[in-house]
Amino acid sequence: MVRCARRRRPAHPPARSCAASTATATSAPRPPGATPRDPNRRGGITTDTVNDIIKAAARAADLTPTPTPEELTAAAQTKQEAVAAADAAPTAEEANVIVKTWRTAKRAARAAVRRITGHRFRRRPIQAMLAAGNPPEVVAVYSRHSPRSSAFDAHRNNQIA
């Protein structure tokens, strides 16, 4: 007889049987709020949750600007104008150039605004440890990067002030 080792927690719906959990392993993506496939992840939080908490705290502390209704309206109008111009373009290539120009301007405007995300709490300690003179190999192990990680090299080469 095969046993399913599961911890039951009263705050969550009852655990499914072994047959039910293996049957859903290949099914479609799960909707938000559904119980996770891995019972050990029950009650855990995701990176999206952490980012939402950080963004909300940063906004509450006025560390990041909140767009005004006028700015939101102007952004929506700019998008509508770009889409209309792309629709009126005689060729698909010209339409792509118009949309690409709008996207580039949108990304540049977004990059100009100070953002605080969960990744900042990964980047800053790495840069502080490197600035303090710790060997990069030790810092990479501490930050759970592989020794030859290109992401770690980006943190090391891009000292953010």
Summary of the structure (lengths in Angstrom):
residues: 161
radius of gyration: 23.4
end to end distance: 60.0
largest distance: 68.9
contacts: 304
relative contact order: 0.07
helix: 58%
strand: 0%
